[in-house]
């Protein structure tokens, strides 16, 4: 049984994109970690500096336009070294 595929199916109900995504910042904070969300590239450097300065685990939730081609992309169920380049 492919547990990853099953989990994705339950989360998305066969939709391409899930209707609900957890608030990763609040989830991190619930576990006592620092959490922040960035929506602009310019915010990322500050978020990384803050996370590294904290000397503890941190979660940076990066909001990315769904149409943005983020590289490297890996197909579902594929090995992490099998990048999609087309």
C-alpha positions in Angstrom: 0.0 0.0 0.0 1.3 3.5 -0.9 0.5 5.4 2.3 1.7 8.7 0.9 -0.8 8.4 -2.0 -3.6 7.5 0.4 -2.9 10.4 2.7 -2.9 12.8 -0.3 -6.2 11.3 -1.6 -7.8 11.8 1.8 -6.5 15.4 2.1 -7.5 16.5 -1.4 -10.5 14.3 -2.2 -8.8 13.7 -5.6 -8.5 17.5 -6.3 -5.3 18.9 -7.7 -4.8 21.3 -4.8 -6.0 20.8 -1.2 -8.9 22.9 -0.1 -7.4 23.3 3.4 -3.8 23.7 4.5 -2.9 24.0 8.2 -1.7 27.2 9.6 2.0 26.1 10.0 2.9 29.3 12.0 0.3 28.5 14.7 1.2 24.8 14.6 4.9 25.7 15.2 4.0 28.0 18.0 1.8 25.4 19.6 4.9 23.2 19.9 6.9 26.1 21.4 8.8 26.9 18.2 9.2 30.2 16.5 6.9 30.4 13.4 6.6 33.1 10.8 5.0 33.6 7.4 6.6 35.3 4.4 4.6 36.5 1.4 7.3 38.5 -0.4 10.8 37.5 -1.5 12.2 40.6 0.4 10.8 39.2 3.7 12.6 35.9 3.3 16.1 37.2 4.2 14.9 38.7 7.5 12.9 35.6 8.3 15.9 33.4 7.8 18.2 35.7 9.9 15.6 35.7 12.7 15.2 31.9 12.6 19.0 31.3 12.6 19.5 33.9 15.4 17.0 32.1 17.6 19.3 29.1 18.0 16.3 26.7 18.1 14.0 25.1 15.6 11.8 27.4 13.6 9.2 27.2 10.8 9.1 29.6 7.9 5.9 29.3 6.0 6.5 30.7 2.5 3.4 31.6 0.6 4.0 31.0 -3.1 1.7 31.8 -6.0 0.2 28.5 -7.2 1.2 29.3 -10.8 4.8 30.0 -9.9 7.3 27.4 -11.3 9.3 26.6 -8.2 12.4 24.6 -8.9 13.3 21.9 -8.3 10.0 20.2 -8.7 9.6 16.5 -8.0 6.6 14.5 -9.1 4.4 12.8 -6.5 5.8 9.5 -5.4 9.1 10.1 -7.3 12.6 9.9 -5.8 13.9 13.3 -4.6 16.6 13.2 -7.2 14.2 12.9 -10.2 13.5 16.5 -10.9 10.8 17.7 -13.4 12.5 20.0 -15.8 9.9 20.5 -18.5 
